[in-house]
Each structure stands twice: as structure tokens, then as C-alpha cells.
Amino acid sequence: MLEPLFQQPVFQLAAQAFFWLIVLFLVLGILSSSIRIVKEYERAVIFRLGRLIGAKGPGLFIRIPVADVWRKVDLRVVTFDVPKQRIISRDNVTVDVDAVVYYRVFDPNKAITAVENFVMATNLLAQTTLRDVLGQVELDELLSKREELGKRLTEIIDLATDPWGIKVTTVAIKDVSLPELMQRAIAKQAEAERERRSRVIMAEGEFQAATRMTDAAKMYEKTPIAMRLRELQTMTEIAREKNMIVVTTSPAPEMGNIMAMARAAQAKGEGKT
């Protein structure tokens, strides 16, 4: 059976081998262009002759060469750093604001068919919304309520990107840069506020002390003997100082008693030392 094959001219065998080699390359080329693989976090949106077929994946899928065109969409959360935006607040203060936007694609078909470039569209929308929303608040609110403003920005941007198949998960205000003059003004305001609190605390202390002294005076008024005992105690404490001269209007007997008490207290103190 092999004898007629070997009797053929050499050029015929070469032609046949070349033909089958071409066929093999064509088959391999068709298979390589037909078989595609996408990862777990990716989807392939396929158009057949211009009509949307749907999203395929993850894993291996078959496409018809020439007839099918496909685009790959990443479903992971994308982090977008909004460029520094110069914003004028409602109280006419110019600030520079940095923000971060986190979003992801939840519908690959809408992300490809509803908007030309969903990445650029989402980024530009985030910048515009950031300027619009923060321009409606005052500086104090911008500095103290970043979390609330971030939630408001998230709701507004997510509502606008929902028809595109984009889910905005978080908008975080990263930094608010103030002009140098405004920083000095805020520092002076904070210093004045601390001074005000200090004076209020001191006045409150004086008030409480005056109230206690008034109560004590009323008690001494009701019991004169207590007032006298307090006076004697004070004189005793004064007499403990060796180089101190005390002048009083008390009668001589009382003065003697006071001096005796003072000497006794002084001797007792020296005895301890």
C-alpha cells in the first residue's frame, strides 16, 4: 500500500505536506482566536455583528472570529484619588480639598453600553459633585463634619452612576488645606476661646468661694463663740512664726491667754524637732 506513495514525485509530497501544514496553522489560529479566558473578577462583554450578546465569564468562553467583538470589564473596587480641588465655601473662604472615591462595576453590560468611558465619566462626575456640594457649606462645617459630607457625596454620586452600572461605595474627604492667613485667624480664634473658658472657670470658682464664705459668715453670726475660737486659732498660727509681731485690740487677760497658747504651741513644736 505504501509503494505507490513512494513512487510519486518528490515535489508532490512536499506540496501535500505544505498544504496540510497550512491547514494545521489555520485550525490553530481559529482555535486561538476563538478561545478566550477571563479571571474570576473579570467579565467579557460580547458583541456579535454589532448586537450585544451579554457578559461571559469567569473562565473559558468561545467567540466567533470576525463576527464577535468583546471588551473586558474589571469588577473589583477601583480607588480614584480626586485631584486637589479649589473650592469657595458658603462663607467665601477659599480652600483646597483632596478626596478619595471607591467604586465598582456591578453590571458590565450597562458599563459598556450606557456610557462611552465609565472610568472617565465617574471620575469627572466625582470632581464636579465635590465642588458643588462642598461649595454649599461653611468652613466650620467642612472641617468638623467630614464624615457626614462624605456620606452625602456618596449618595449623590451613586445615584448618578447607577444607570451606568457603577456602584459608588465610599467618598472620603482626605485633606482640607487652608490659606496661611486663615490658619492664623483660626489659631487666634482658638486662643480667644481658650481664654474665654479660662475666665469663665475662674469666675465660677470665685462665685463658689464667695458663696461658701457667705454661708460661713452667717454661721459665725449665729454663733459668736465659734467666731472667737476661729480668731484664737488664727492668732495661734500667726504666733508660730518667731520673728512676727502681732498687734491686736484684745484685752490684756485675753492677750495673755493667747500668748500662753502661742508659747505652748511653739514649745511643743520645738520639742518635736
ROZALUM-372706 format. One record per residue: x, y, z of N, C-alpha, C in turn; residue in three letters. Coordinates in steps of 0.1 Angstrom, whole numbers, plus 2048, in hexadecimal, padded with zeros to 3 digits. Each point is the difference from the previous one (the first is absolute). Layout:
XYZXYZXYZAla;...
***
This chain:
8087F48007F880C80080980D800Met;80C7FF80680880C8008088017F4Leu;8017F67F78098017F47FB80B7F6Glu;7F38027FD7FC80A7F780480E806Pro;7FF80180D80380D80680F8047FELeu;8097F680180E8037FE8038027F2Phe;7F87FC7F78028017F17FD80E7FBGln;7F88088087FC80E7FC80C809800Gln;80080A7F880B8097FF80280780EPro;80C80580380380680D7F980D802Val;7FE8077F47FA80D8027F17FF804Phe;7F97F57FC7F37FE8047FE7FD80FGln;80A7F88058007FE80E80280D808Leu;8098087FB80380D8077F3809800Ala;7F98007F47F48087FF7F67FB809Ala;7FE7F38017F67FB80A80380380EGln;80D7FF80480480380D7FE80F803Ala;8038087F77FF80F8027F1803801Phe;7F77F97F87F28038017FA7FC80EPhe;8047F48057FB7FC80D80680980BTrp;80C8057FE80680980A7F880D800Leu;7FC8057F57F880C7FF7F37FE807Ile;7FA7F47FD7F37FD80780180080FVal;80B7F98048027FF80F80280E806Leu;8078097FA80280E8057F3807800Phe;7F87FE7F67F38077FF7F77FB80CLeu;8007F38027F77FB80B80580580DVal;80D80080280680580D7FD80F801Leu;8018087F57FD80E8017F1802804Gly;7F77F87F97F28028037FD7FD80FIle;8067F58057FE7FC80E80580A809Leu;80C8057FD80680A8097F880D800Ser;7FA8047F57F880C8007F27FE805Ser;7FC7F48017F27FD8058007FD80FSer;80A7FB8058007FC80E80680C808Ile;7F880580A80580A8097FE7FC80EArg;8088068097FF7FE80E80080D808Ile;7F78018097FF80C8098017FB80FVal;8068088088027FD80E7F3801808Lys;8017FB80D7F48008087FA80D802Glu;80880B8017FB80D8027FE8087F3Tyr;7FF7F97F57FF8077F37F37FA7F9Glu;7FB8087F77F57FC7F78038047F2Arg;7FC7F87F68028047F27F28047FAAla;7FF80C7FB7F38057FA8027FD7F1Val;7F77F87FA8027FC7F27F58067F7Ile;8058067F57F78057F58027F77F4Phe;7F57FB7FB8007F87F37F98087F5Arg;8098037F67FB8087F57F980D805Leu;80680680B7FB80C8057F57FF80AGly;7FB7F48027F57FF80A8067FA80DArg;7FA80580B8057FB80D7FB7F2803Leu;80A7F78037FD7F28037FE7FF80FIle;8098068088007FF80E80E7FF806Gly;8017FE80D80C7FF8078047F2802Ala;80C7FC7FD8047F280280B80080BLys;8017F480680B7FE80A7FB7FF80EGly;8087FC80980F7FE7FF8037F37FAPro;80D7FE7FC8057F47FA8018017F1Gly;7FE7F57F98017FE7F27F38037F8Leu;8018077F57F48017F88048007F1Phe;7F77FE7F78027FF7F17FA80C7FAIle;8088067F77FB80B7F78027FC7F2Arg;7F88067F78017FD7F280980B7FAIle;80B7FB7FA80980A7FA7F98097F6Pro;80580C7FF7FB80B7F77F2804804Val;7F77F78037F28048037FF80680EAla;8087FB80A7FE80480E80B80A803Asp;7FC80A80880A80A8067FD80080EVal;80A8008097FD80080E80980A807Trp;7FB80480C8088098098007FB80EArg;80B8018068027FA80E7FD80B80ALys;7F97FC80A7FC80A80B8047FA80DVal;8078088088057FC80E7F580380AAsp;7FC7F68087F680280A80580480ELeu;80D80180280580480D7FE80E803Arg;80180380D7FF80E80580B8087FAVal;7FD80C7FA80A8097FB80280C809Val;80C80380380380C80980580B7F7Thr;7F880B80180480C7F880380C809Phe;80C8057FE80480C8087FC80D7F9Asp;7F68068057FB80D7FA80B80A801Val;8048067F480A80B8017FC80B809Pro;8098078067FD80B8097F780B7F9Lys;7F58028077F68097FA80080D808Gln;80080C7FA7FF80D8077F2803801Arg;7FB80280C7F28028037FE80C808Ile;7F58087FD7FC80C8077F47FC809Ile;80280080D7F57FC8097F580A800Ser;7F57FD8077F580980080380D807Arg;80A80080A80480C80680C8077FAAsp;8027FD7F280A8067F880E7FE805Asn;8037F480380E7FC8048057F67F5Val;80C8037FB8057F77F58097F5807Thr;7FC7F47FD8087F48058037F67F5Val;80A7F88028047F57F77FC7F3807Asp;7F87F87F97FB7F48058047F47F8Val;8067F58078037F47FA7F67F5805Asp;7FC7F77F77F67F68038047F37F9Ala;7FB7F58058027F37FA7F27F97FEVal;7FE7FB7F47F47F97FC8027F17FDVal;7F77F88068017F27FE7F37FB7F9Tyr;8027FA7F57F47FB7F88047F37F9Tyr;7F57F97FB8027F47F97F57FE7F6Arg;8027F77F67F67FD7F67F87F5805Val;7F28028007F77F58047F87FA7F4Phe;8008077F57FA7FC7F48098037F4Asp;8077F67FB80A8027F57F98057F3Pro;7F47FB7FE7F98047F37FD80E800Asn;7FB80680B7FD80E80180D809800Lys;80A7FB80680D8078018058027F2Ala;7FE7F77F78058017F27F78077F7Ile;7F37FD8017F68067F67FA80D804Thr;7FF80380D7F980C80580980C800Ala;80D7FF80080980B80080D7FC7F8Val;80580A7FA80C7FE7F780C7FB808Glu;80480780B80B7FC8087FC80280FAsn;7FC7F58067FA80180D80B80580BPhe;80C7FD7FE80B80480980180F800Val;8018067F480280F7FF7F3807804Met;7F57FA7FC7F38068047FE80180FAla;8037F58077FF80080F80A809806Thr;80C8017FB80A8098067FC80F7FFAsn;7FB8037F47FC80E7FE7F4804808Leu;7F67F68017F480380880480280ELeu;80A7F880580480180E80680E803Ala;8088057F780680D8017F680B800Gln;7F67FF7F77F680B7FF7F780080CThr;7FC7F48057F77FF80C80780580CThr;80D7FD80180880480C800810801Leu;8028067F580080F8007F2805803Arg;7F67FA7FA7F28058027FB7FF80FAsp;8037F48057FB7FE80E80880780AVal;80D8007FF80880780B7FF80F7FELeu;7FC8057F47FF80E7FF7F3806807Gly;7F77F78047F48048078017FF80FGln;80B7FD8068027FF80E80A80B805Val;7FF80380C80A80980680D7F9804Glu;80A80880380D7FB8038007F780DLeu;7F980580A7FF7F880D7FA7F27FDAsp;7F58007F87FA7F37FD8097F77F8Glu;8078067F78097F87F880B7FA808Leu;80580780A80B7FB8097FB7F680ALeu;7F48018057FB7F880B7F77F57FCSer;7FA8007F47F67F67FC8057F97F3Lys;80C7FB7FF8057FA7F47F87F37FDArg;7FE7F880B7F97F37FE7F28027FAGlu;7F880A8067F38027FB8008057F1Glu;80A8097FD8018057F28047F57F7Leu;8097F78058037F47F77F47F77FDGly;7F87FE80A7F47F87FE7F68077F6Lys;7FF80D8017F88077F68058007F2Arg;80D8017FF8077FF7F37FE7F27FALeu;8017F68087FE7F27FC7F27FE7FAThr;7F68048077F27FF7FC7FE8077F2Glu;80580C7FF7FD8077F48077FA7F4Ile;80D7FC8018087FB7F57FA7F27FDIle;7FD7F880A7FB7F27FD7F28017F9Asp;7F880A8037F38017F98028047F2Leu;80A8087FD8038047F28077F57F8Ala;8087F78068077F67F97F87F27FFThr;7F57FF8077F87F48007FC7FC7F2Asp;7FB8097F77FC7FC7F380C7FB7F7Pro;80C80380580C7FB7F88057F2805Trp;7F97FB80A8057F380680C802809Gly;80180C80680B8038097FA80280FIle;8077F98097FC80280E80B807808Lys;7FD80C8058098088087FF7FC80EVal;80A7FA8067FF7FB80E80480B80AThr;80A8087FE80580980A80680C7F9Thr;7FE80C80580780C7FD80580680DVal;80D80180180780480C80880D7FDAla;7FD80B80880880C7FF80D7FE807Ile;80B8007F980D7FD80580780C807Lys;7FF80B7FA80780C8067F980D7FCAsp;80180A8097FB80D7FD80B80A803Val;8058067F680C80A8017FA80E801Ser;80480780A7FC80E80280B80A7FDLeu;7FD80C7FB80A80A7FE80780480DPro;80C8057FF80880380C7F980A809Glu;7FA80A7FA7F980B8077F47FA808Leu;7F97F67F97F57FA8078047F780CMet;80B7FA7FE8067F880B80380880CGln;80680C7FE80380980B7F3805806Arg;7F68037F87F38058067FA7F5809Ala;8007F37FB7FB7F58088077FE80CIle;80E8028008087FE80C7FC80B80AAla;7FE80D7FB7FD80A80A7F27FE806Lys;7F77FB7F77F27FD8058017F580BGln;8087F67FE8017F580980680580DAla;80A8097FF80780680C7F6808808Glu;7F88087F97F68088077F57F7806Ala;7FD7F57FA7F67F78068057FA80DGlu;80D7FC8008077FB80C80080A80BArg;80380D7FC80180A80A7F2803806Glu;7F67FF7F87F28028057FC7F580AArg;8047F47FC7FD7F580980780180DArg;80D80480080880280C7F980B809Ser;7FC80B7FA7FA80A8087F37FC806Arg;7F87F87F97F37FB8058037F780BVal;80A7F77FF8037F780B80580780DIle;80880B7FE80580880B7F4807807Met;7F78057F87F48078057F77F7808Ala;7FF7F47FA7F87F68078067FC80DGlu;80D7FF8018077FD80C7FE80B80AGly;80180C7FC7FE80C8097F2800805Glu;7F77FD7F87F28008047FD7F580BPhe;8067F47FD7FE7F580A80780480DGln;80C8067FF80780480D7F880A807Ala;7FB80A7F97F880B8077F47FA806Ala;7FA7F67F97F47FA8068037F980DThr;80B7F88008047F980C80380A80BArg;80780B7FD80480980A7F3807806Met;7F78037F87F38068047F97F680AThr;8007F37FD7FA7F680980780080DAsp;80E8007FF80880080C7FD80C809Ala;7FF80C7F97FE80C8087F27FF807Ala;7F67FB7FA7F37FE8068017F780CLys;8087F57FF8017F780B80780780CMet;80B8077FD80780780A7F780B807Tyr;7F88067F87F780A8057F67FA80AGlu;7FC7F47FE7F67F98098077FB80CLys;80D7FC7FF8087FB80C80C808802Thr;80080B80780C80980280C7F8806Pro;7FD7F680980B7F98068087F97F6Ile;7F97FB7F58087F97F580980A7F9Ala;7FB80D7FF80880A7FA80C803808Met;7FE80080E80C80380980A7F57FFArg;7FB7F48008097F47FF8088017F3Leu;7FA8047F68078017F380B80A801Arg;7FD80B80780980B80180C7FC808Glu;7FE7F880B80B7FB8088087F77F8Leu;7FA7F77F98087F77F78098077F7Gln;7FB80A7FA8078087F680C807807Thr;7FE80580C80B80780880B7F6803Met;7FB7F480480A7F58038097FD7F4Thr;7FA7FF7F58077FC7F480A80C7FCGlu;7FC80C80380980B7FD80C80080AIle;7FD7FD80C80A80080A80B7F67FFAla;7FE7F67F780A7F67FE80C8067F9Arg;7FF80A7F980B8077FA80880880AGlu;80D7FD80280880680A80280F7FFLys;8028047F480380F7FD7F38087FDAsn;7F57FC8047F48077FD7FA80780CMet;7FC80D7FE7FA80780B7F28027FDIle;7F77FC8097F28017FE7FA80B809Val;7F98097F97F980B8077F17FD800Val;7FA80080C7F27FD8017F980A80AThr;7F38017FF7F88088097FA7F880BThr;8047F48027FA7F780A80480580ESer;7F87FF80A80480480E80C7F8804Pro;80680580B80C7FA8057FF7F2804Ala;7F57FC8087FF7F28047FF7F77F4Pro;7F88047F77FE7F87F480E7FF7F8Glu;80780B80080D8007F98097F7807Met;80080080D8097F78077FD7F17FDGly;7F37FE8007FC7F27FC8057FC7F2Asn;7FE80A7F88047FD7F280F7FD7FFIle;80880980780F7FE8008047F3806Met;7F97FC80B8037F48067FD7F47F7Ala;7F58017F97FD7F57F680B8007F5Met;80480C7FC80A8017F680D7FA804Ala;80480380D80D7FB8057FF7F0801Arg;7F57FC8057FE7F28028017F87F2Ala;7FA8067F68007FA7F380E8017FAAla;80880B80380E8017FB8097F6807Gln;7FE7FF80D8087F68087FD7F27FBAla;7F47FD7FE7FC7F37FB8077FD7F3Lys;80080A7F78067FE7F380F7FE801Gly;80780880980E7FE8028047F3806Glu;7F77FB8098037F38067FF7F57F6Gly;7F88017F77FF7F67F580D7FF7F8Lys;80580D7FC80C8007F880C7FC808Thr;
***
